[in-house]
């Protein structure tokens, strides 16, 4: 693991300003999962500070600590030099930290002004809420921000961009010292982004410290003064934007020597198992075509929200699609019928193990045999002995580390839970396995074990469709990479063509669509 | 059931993937108990122990309690709850609820009265009444499983609707002149044991639902659905179809309970069995079924029903007023719901403490 290297050239002449917010070596675990190992960030007054990292790098956990949603297990958290401990969101807000999320949650039935002053409405002489005063103060705020929003209209029906502006107005009215913007531009159009940036710059010039989280490098480089990079829950480096290139940031985000860590064993690529021909689903994905052959690992890359999981769900029959065809080994696959998909030889290891992949309060054995529940039946009843034998066999083959087969699967670590999910699908003897985020929430040690397992499965002739937001995983494992952006496949890359730049480019850039 | 240890040395050649070096089993995990020990320590078992303990106490402390007469009256009293609790257990395990059961029983009873009074053959009356229950269940099932409406809202609606229909069917009348041999059969006992003859049928219903829940693929699916509908969908369980049939089953059994009620008390009225749904749900929860779904067992529920039934009966023998009876039942229910949450909170607290300790050890 790389050492913490604060790449910060001494600012000549000027005295080092005191940070308005500093978080040092913050850690947070959830049961056996380490969400944040070393969260470190320092925001100065009057700067826009970018926080970048791959999905799962620990950015959200860090933001939640700042917002008072999570209490860090350890680490040092200071505001203007004073150590702070927030027990809840209200305390964080009161101390001057405001967080603006990708999709703000306003009260739709209240007016804009009421939303801004919720819980601290200005009172008139009678001690009752003074609507006039509230409206006037809200108008003043919008004037300062230079945006024309009517304070008396209800919040329902406002665009996401306007809702964010209202959140910012609220932050200003609370005299926020630090404004955290968590992927604010993800749902905005170009004009709206420009307006948001103008507001952010104006706030910066008045001395507010802003933490800006984004996947879009052009925005980060356009807007931000400094950039902090995170990877695998750890702080990597902080740079002045002027001193650094996109390539360097990408390298630091990805971090590892890709080739050696994710060995894909050579497998003979056989005949086509899955053929997806032009499927579309209104508003979700459009004109998706690809095939996966036996022994091949095809990765679906792209940013969160690009529609990758939705495509996989449609293939497996969880969701329906409007047009197009799917065939498995030449035979058409019935849409919207997971049972038919399983019968055709498909397996699906979903993204969210806790909600979708496993029944957490059932035992390891029961989970492993859940897909096979119709196979151990004698005269309509489940044959317990057969069931237990199969469960044991598969847990043993995948090296599931559990105290007992009878323990609830929730007592296992993330990596072992993932092995149980894999076991339950391998037990069905699948022809194609769809694996969504195979190593999400799994500690680094077990990650490589899961990778080896997947590559081994391909070696046995199973076709694998892997969705992953982790670039090293995609580049290290996949024979071919399909990149999705906004519901469409924007690039088909061979193993040789795929590199961090080409994948990131196809995933983020709205212009150059590579072939 | 055997313990499983981590295979280190005897990994077969077929095993995909070599063993990672982190292959230590979690040291703090309790070692696998045997199946029997696990069942004896589970939460449903606590209800069973409580039932046994209470029966022993009542037999010693309450005069006239341990007698065939007691057994007979007690069982006759709990049969409707016991019947309806069976499908209710399955429904609550899937995370849903059916509040319309008592009204379905009432509707069945009203229908029986009117058809019999109209001169129809008694066996045909029974068959039609049972089918009415099935139809009521299908109506619930259609709204909940097919249209996807929330079961709480739907069955509050049908609770009122079916009771209203019962009133429409029979009005304020009561029909009492059912065939004597049939009503006598419903209160007859097996020899000198005091056990009602109809218990044979009730036991068959209990066996049916017990086996369905615990020993069939369908039952496995219900637990999965109750924990997470998505997880169930991902393993190919048809959630909507399973739910539909559960409500049909619930309607059918509620009709059986309605028929029983009518013939046992020799009275078909529109308000028969009213309020029974809450007694059923109380007993099911007391029997260890989680109101959030995903947990529970038929033996536990049977113990829950019998525990509430015996407790009420014993208190009544002791001439305790109804107010106290209701209070005791309420307290029991709250305790049964609160106890697992308290247990979980304690476990969570211990876990957090352990994690923190381990964490500070590794980082410092």
Interface residues (C-beta under 8 A of the other chain):
Chain A: X27 X29 X31 X73 X74 X316 X318 X338 X339 X341 X342 X348 X350 X352 X355 X356 X357 X358 X359 X360 X361 X362 X366 X370 X371 X373 X374 X377 X380 X381 X382 X388 X392 X395 X396 X397 X398 X399 X401 X402 X403 X404 X405 X406 X407 X411 X412 X413 X424 X445 X446 X448 X449 X452 X453 X456 X457 X460
Chain B: X1 X3 X4 X6 X7 X11 X12 X14 X15 X16 X17 X18 X19 X20 X21 X22 X23 X24 X25 X26 X29 X30 X31 X32 X33 X35 X38 X211 X215 X216 X217 X220 X221 X223 X224 X227 X228 X230 X231 X232 X233 X234 X235 X236 X238 X294 X295 X351 X355 X356 X359 X360 X363
